């Protein structure tokens, strides 16, 4: 068997293992409408980075910089050197999403760390008798801290693993768990095409801890458990134009979440001299996300480079989301 066929076999094998081994997380397709709202920790589904967002989230097979810490842990092996990455998202309903990550290549291995935070302003406490507020406030917030390891098995095939600690706080209640991401990144050898398989946020169910006083005066301290928002991504990318000074990359990505119907992401990225970028994308069969557009630039910064990007995402009945992100190569 040739090395190329061997790597294709490994990739296909991983697909089978991920699907079969994750049946508990409903990765085998069922009616999507029956799965809506069954998982918690929804902030883990908020995409990271303006570049990926502008391409409609179709990014698993393109991820080649530090935002791959979120999209595909195997993609961090494509980084040419150490990189720091930060992302800020103005999410609907006054939510703010922040992400920071660092990747550090060490030969054929790459390690990374990342931190995610979702916050909202303090909200007044209201009751039936005091609809204008009691003078107290309550707070909601999420955090996640992750460690990533990836290895380039050859110049074509890479795999990656992320272990993530997750915590969600809702006033007096908190919920904690650990999730795992698994990813592969494979250059097929057919032109510039590449193929990616990712299983994200696979982990243990979590149940809120703490207690609060219900409207009837009774103390409630027992709660139902929820699964994390596991998602299976299958993506393919290729350059339709790739000549000196110009590049046009297209991406097709199938997303299978455990708590909603499958959807299809389509993304495009046009690069002029690998300095200025225009992007667009859409997500089919998604109620909350429709289309996205954006752009970016790479600027010299001392002995390195700075990647600066912006994206606008139409969110249907939710409104819209704005993202800005920056990566610094050393």
Secondary structure, DSSP 8 states (H G I E B T S, - for coil): --HHHHHHHHHHHHHHHHHHHTGGGT-S---GGGGTT-B--GGGGS---HHHHHTTT--TTT--STTHHHH-GGGGGG-SS-EEEEEEEEETTTEEEEEEEEEEEETTEEEEEEEEEEEE--EE---SS-TT--S-EE-EEEEEEEEEEEEESSSSEEEEEEEEEEEEEETTEEEEEEEEEEEEEEE-SSTT-EEEEEEEEEE--EE-BS-EE-TTS-EE----EEB---EEEEEEEEEEEEETTEEEEEEEEEEEETTS--EEEEEEEEEETTTEEEEEEEEET-SS--EEEEEEEEEEETTEEEEEEEEEEE-GGG-EEEEEEEEEE-
